[in-house]
């Protein structure tokens, strides 16, 4: 475990410093400044390129390992492309596509169609460079569920889902970053616990802890009185990384789905509600779960802390449960969020009266 403490601390420090640099650069150049809109909770123009600092931190740490100790980021029985592991190359190229497209979106506002094509392209790059899932544990018991060639369909769908789930939950300060940090730490612990069974998990654990530190170093600039936003570049990068970390060396999809249950369920409700109301799926509104907390009288910090606690608790459940237990926990989480939404809507009506 101590071998992972050093990259974790370095990534926190580097991310904290780079976030300051990126913020000052964006303000000086008046670049990607987020002006308050009716559905927003911030009141001052704020730069939205925080994801660039997180991405740079992650890339710098991974590149450092590649140059100084390449064995640490080299999966066993995975072919290399030149001198770099193909799976790692898929992760890096896919994340590069996401972050570049996200930066363009933060500056120029891409259309929903262009954004989804960007996400699909990044996901296809991941698949093309060999990242796949061979099987899932059967949550109903019995033999494992073999994916075979369905992996090439499932992984892009999974990556696009998680990218958008994290992107949509990024509606109040610190929420997406905090939940992503919790998710990364849970995936790190799970990977670390599996190293004795599968040595490849040490690579996944290293990537997860570097990613967790990269996001954690950004959070002080984004929690409550925010100085910089993730931007679409950041939220999409966070979603991409969590999705890929859950599949890069064996399926951890159930664990990721549970710890990221809040953004996933929120995204599902958003899609269903907009389809029922015959609205475009990508049309922004103030009916996401965090907005409902604010409408019910909670402030941003209270909302974020409550959702952090729920995510962390279900992350702990995910680490200690079987596949069947995770399915039951996900159903329980759905019921809990349904009850919370009902109570928040009732409380919001009382405030209006």
C-alpha positions in Angstrom: 0.0 0.0 0.0 2.9 2.4 0.8 4.1 2.1 -2.8 0.9 3.9 -3.9 1.1 6.6 -1.3 3.9 8.5 -3.1 2.2 8.9 -6.5 -1.1 9.8 -4.6 0.6 12.6 -2.7 2.5 13.9 -5.7 -0.6 14.0 -7.9 -2.5 16.0 -5.2 0.3 18.6 -4.9 0.9 18.8 -8.7 -2.9 19.1 -9.4 -3.3 21.8 -6.8 -0.5 23.8 -8.3 -1.5 23.3 -11.9 -5.1 24.3 -11.2 -3.9 27.6 -10.0 -1.8 28.1 -13.1 -4.7 27.1 -15.4 -7.1 29.4 -13.6 -4.7 32.4 -13.8 -4.1 31.7 -17.4 -7.8 31.5 -18.3 -8.6 34.7 -16.4 -5.7 36.6 -17.9 -6.7 35.5 -21.4 -10.5 35.7 -20.6 -10.7 32.2 -21.9 -13.7 29.9 -21.4 -15.2 32.1 -18.8 -18.6 30.8 -17.5 -21.1 33.7 -17.3 -24.0 33.0 -14.8 -27.2 31.7 -16.4 -30.7 31.4 -14.9 -30.2 27.7 -14.2 -26.7 28.2 -12.6 -25.9 28.5 -8.9 -22.8 30.7 -9.3 -23.1 34.5 -9.6 -19.7 35.6 -10.8 -17.9 34.9 -14.1 -15.7 31.8 -13.5 -13.1 30.0 -15.7 -14.1 26.4 -16.6 -10.9 24.7 -17.6 -10.2 22.9 -14.3 -10.3 19.6 -16.1 -7.1 20.6 -18.0 -5.2 20.7 -14.8 -6.5 17.3 -13.7 -5.7 15.8 -17.2 -2.1 17.3 -17.2 -1.4 16.0 -13.7 -2.5 12.5 -14.7 -0.5 12.5 -17.9 2.6 13.9 -16.3 2.6 11.1 -13.6 1.8 8.3 -16.1 4.5 9.6 -18.4 7.0 9.8 -15.5 6.4 6.1 -14.8 6.7 5.2 -18.5 10.1 6.9 -18.7 11.5 5.9 -15.3 9.8 2.6 -14.4 7.7 1.3 -17.4 7.0 -2.1 -15.8 4.6 -0.3 -13.4 2.3 0.6 -16.2 2.7 -2.5 -18.4 -0.1 -5.1 -18.3 1.0 -8.8 -18.5 0.0 -10.6 -21.7 -1.0 -7.3 -23.4 0.8 -6.4 -26.6 2.8 -3.3 -26.9 2.5 -0.6 -29.5 6.2 0.4 -29.9 7.4 0.8 -26.3 4.0 1.4 -24.7 1.3 -1.0 -23.5 -1.6 -1.0 -26.0 -4.2 -0.7 -23.2 -2.4 2.3 -21.7 -2.2 3.8 -25.1 -5.9 3.3 -25.6 -6.6 5.0 -22.3 -4.3 8.0 -23.0 -5.5 8.5 -26.6 -9.1 8.3 -25.6 -8.6 10.7 -22.8 -6.7 13.1 -25.1 -9.7 13.1 -27.5 -12.1 13.8 -24.7 -10.1 16.6 -23.1 -9.3 18.4 -26.5 -12.9 18.2 -27.5 -14.0 19.3 -24.1 -11.8 22.3 -24.2 -13.2 23.3 -27.6 -16.6 22.9 -26.1 -15.8 25.0 -23.1 -14.5 27.8 -25.4 -17.0 27.6 -28.3 -19.9 25.4 -27.1 -20.1 22.4 -29.3 -23.5 21.1 -30.4 -24.8 18.0 -28.5 -24.4 15.9 -31.7 -20.7 16.8 -32.0 -20.2 16.1 -28.3 -21.7 12.6 -28.5 -19.7 11.8 -31.6 -16.6 12.9 -29.7 -17.4 10.6 -26.8 -18.1 7.7 -29.2 -14.8 8.2 -30.9 -12.9 8.1 -27.6 -14.7 4.9 -26.7 -14.0 3.3 -30.0 -10.3 4.1 -29.7 -10.3 2.3 -26.3 -11.9 -0.8 -27.9 -9.6 -0.7 -31.0 -6.5 -0.8 -28.8 -7.6 -4.0 -27.0 -9.5 -3.0 -23.8 -12.3 -5.5 -23.4 -14.3 -7.5 -20.9 -14.5 -11.3 -21.3 -17.2 -12.0 -18.7 -19.4 -10.7 -15.8 -20.1 -12.4 -12.6 -23.7 -13.6 -12.6 -25.6 -11.5 -10.0 -28.3 -14.3 -9.9 -25.7 -17.0 -9.2 -24.5 -19.8 -11.4 -22.0 -19.6 -14.3 -20.4 -16.3 -15.3 -21.9 -14.3 -18.1 -19.6 -14.6 -21.1 -19.5 -11.4 -23.3 -17.3 -12.6 -26.2 -17.8 -10.1 -29.1 -20.6 -8.3 -27.2 -17.7 -6.6 -25.3 -17.1 -4.4 -28.4 -20.7 -3.1 -28.1 -20.9 -2.9 -24.3 -17.7 -1.0 -23.6 -18.5 2.0 -25.9 -22.0 2.1 -24.5 -20.7 2.0 -20.9 -18.1 4.7 -21.5 -20.6 7.1 -23.2 -23.1 6.5 -20.3 -20.6 7.3 -17.6 -19.2 10.3 -19.4 -22.7 11.8 -19.6 -23.7 10.7 -16.1 -20.7 12.6 -14.5 -21.1 15.5 -16.9 -24.8 16.0 -16.0 -24.2 15.7 -12.2 -21.6 18.5 -12.5 -24.1 21.1 -11.6 -22.9 22.4 -8.2 -19.5 23.1 -6.8 -17.4 20.1 -5.9 -20.0 17.4 -6.5 -18.7 15.7 -9.7 -15.1 16.0 -8.5 -15.8 14.6 -5.1 -17.9 11.6 -6.3 -15.3 10.9 -8.9 -12.6 10.9 -6.2 -14.6 8.5 -4.1 -15.2 6.3 -7.2 -11.5 6.2 -8.0 -10.5 5.3 -4.5 -13.0 2.5 -4.4 -11.7 1.1 -7.7 -8.1 1.5 -6.3 -9.0 -0.5 -3.1 -10.8 -3.2 -5.2 -7.8 -3.5 -7.6 -5.3 -3.6 -4.7 -7.3 -6.4 -3.0 -7.2 -8.4 -6.2 -3.4 -8.2 -6.9 -2.7 -11.6 -5.4 -5.2 -13.2 -7.8 -4.4 -11.1 -10.9 -1.0 -9.2 -11.0 -2.4 -6.9 -13.7 -4.5 -5.3 -11.0 -1.4 -3.5 -9.7 -1.4 -1.4 -12.9 -5.1 -0.6 -12.5 -4.5 0.3 -8.9 -1.7 2.7 -9.8 -3.7 4.4 -12.5 -6.7 4.7 -10.1 -4.7 6.2 -7.3 -3.0 8.7 -9.6 -6.3 9.7 -11.0 -7.8 10.0 -7.5 -5.0 12.3 -6.4 -5.3 14.4 -9.6 -9.0 15.1 -8.9 -8.5 15.6 -5.1 -5.8 18.3 -5.7 -8.3 20.2 -7.8 -11.2 20.1 -5.3 -10.0 22.8 -2.9 -10.4 25.3 -5.9 -13.9 24.0 -6.6 -15.5 23.3 -3.3 -18.1 25.9 -2.3 -16.9 29.5 -3.2 -15.5 28.1 -6.4 -12.5 29.7 -8.1 -12.6 27.4 -11.2 -15.0 24.9 -12.7 -14.3 21.5 -14.2 -15.9 22.5 -17.4 -17.2 19.9 -19.9 -13.5 19.1 -20.5 -13.1 18.1 -16.9 -16.4 16.3 -16.3 -16.1 14.3 -19.5 -12.5 13.4 -18.7 -13.6 12.3 -15.2 -16.4 10.1 -16.6 -14.1 8.6 -19.2 -11.5 7.7 -16.7 -13.9 6.1 -14.3 -15.5 4.1 -17.1 -12.2 2.9 -18.4 -10.7 2.1 -15.0 -13.7 -0.2 -14.4 -13.0 -2.3 -17.5 -9.3 -2.0 -18.3 -8.1 -5.2 -16.6 -11.3 -7.1 -15.9 -14.8 -6.1 -15.1 -15.4 -3.9 -12.1 -18.6 -2.5 -13.7 -20.9 -3.5 -10.8 -18.7 -1.8 -8.3 -18.3 1.3 -10.4 -22.1 1.4 -11.1 -22.8 1.2 -7.3 -20.4 3.9 -6.2 -21.5 6.1 -9.2 -25.1 5.2 -8.6 -26.2 8.7 -7.9 -25.0 10.2 -11.2 -26.2 7.1 -13.1 -29.7 7.1 -11.6 -29.9 10.9 -12.0 -29.0 10.6 -15.7 -31.5 7.8 -16.2 -34.3 9.9 -14.7 -33.3 12.9 -16.8 -33.5 10.9 -20.0 -36.8 9.3 -19.1 -38.4 12.6 -18.0 -37.3 14.4 -21.1 -38.5 11.6 -23.4 -41.9 11.6 -21.6 -42.2 15.4 -22.0 -41.0 15.1 -25.6 -38.0 17.3 -24.9 -34.5 16.9 -26.4 -32.5 14.6 -24.2 -29.6 17.1 -24.1 -31.7 20.1 -23.1 -30.4 21.5 -19.8 -32.8 22.1 -16.9 -32.8 22.5 -13.1 -34.4 19.1 -12.3 -31.2 17.2 -11.6 -31.0 15.7 -8.1 -28.5 18.4 -6.8 -30.9 21.2 -8.0 -33.8 19.5 -6.1 -31.8 19.7 -2.8 -31.2 23.5 -3.5 -34.9 24.0 -4.3 -35.8 22.3 -1.0 -33.7 24.8 1.0 -30.4 23.0 1.4 -27.2 25.0 0.5 -24.5 23.8 -1.8 -22.2 22.5 0.9 -24.9 20.6 2.6 -26.0 19.0 -0.7 -22.5 18.0 -1.7 -21.7 16.5 1.7 -24.9 14.5 1.8 -24.3 13.0 -1.7 -20.6 12.4 -0.8 -21.7 10.3 2.2 -24.2 8.3 0.2 -21.7 7.6 -2.5 -19.0 6.6 0.0 -21.4 4.3 1.9 -22.4 2.5 -1.2 -18.8 2.3 -2.2 -18.0 0.5 1.0 -21.0 -1.8 0.3 -19.6 -2.5 -3.2 -16.2 -3.5 -1.7 -17.7 -6.0 0.7 -20.4 -7.5 -1.5 -20.8 -10.3 -3.9 -22.2 -9.7 -7.4 -25.7 -10.5 -6.0 -25.2 -8.2 -3.1 -24.2 -5.4 -5.4 -27.4 -5.8 -7.5 -29.5 -5.7 -4.3 -27.6 -2.7 -3.1 -28.2 -0.9 -6.4 -31.9 -1.6 -6.1 -31.9 -0.2 -2.5 -30.0 2.9 -3.7 -32.7 3.4 -6.4 -35.4 3.2 -3.7 -33.5 5.6 -1.4 -33.0 8.2 -4.1 -36.7 7.9 -5.1 -37.7 8.5 -1.5 -35.3 11.4 -1.2 -36.6 13.0 -4.4 -40.2 12.7 -3.2 -39.3 14.3 0.1 -37.4 17.1 -1.6 -40.2 17.9 -3.9 -42.6 18.0 -0.9 -40.3 20.3 1.0 -39.8 22.6 -2.0 -43.6 22.9 -2.3 -43.8 24.0 1.3 -41.1 26.6 0.8 -43.0 28.0 -2.2 -46.2 28.2 -0.2 
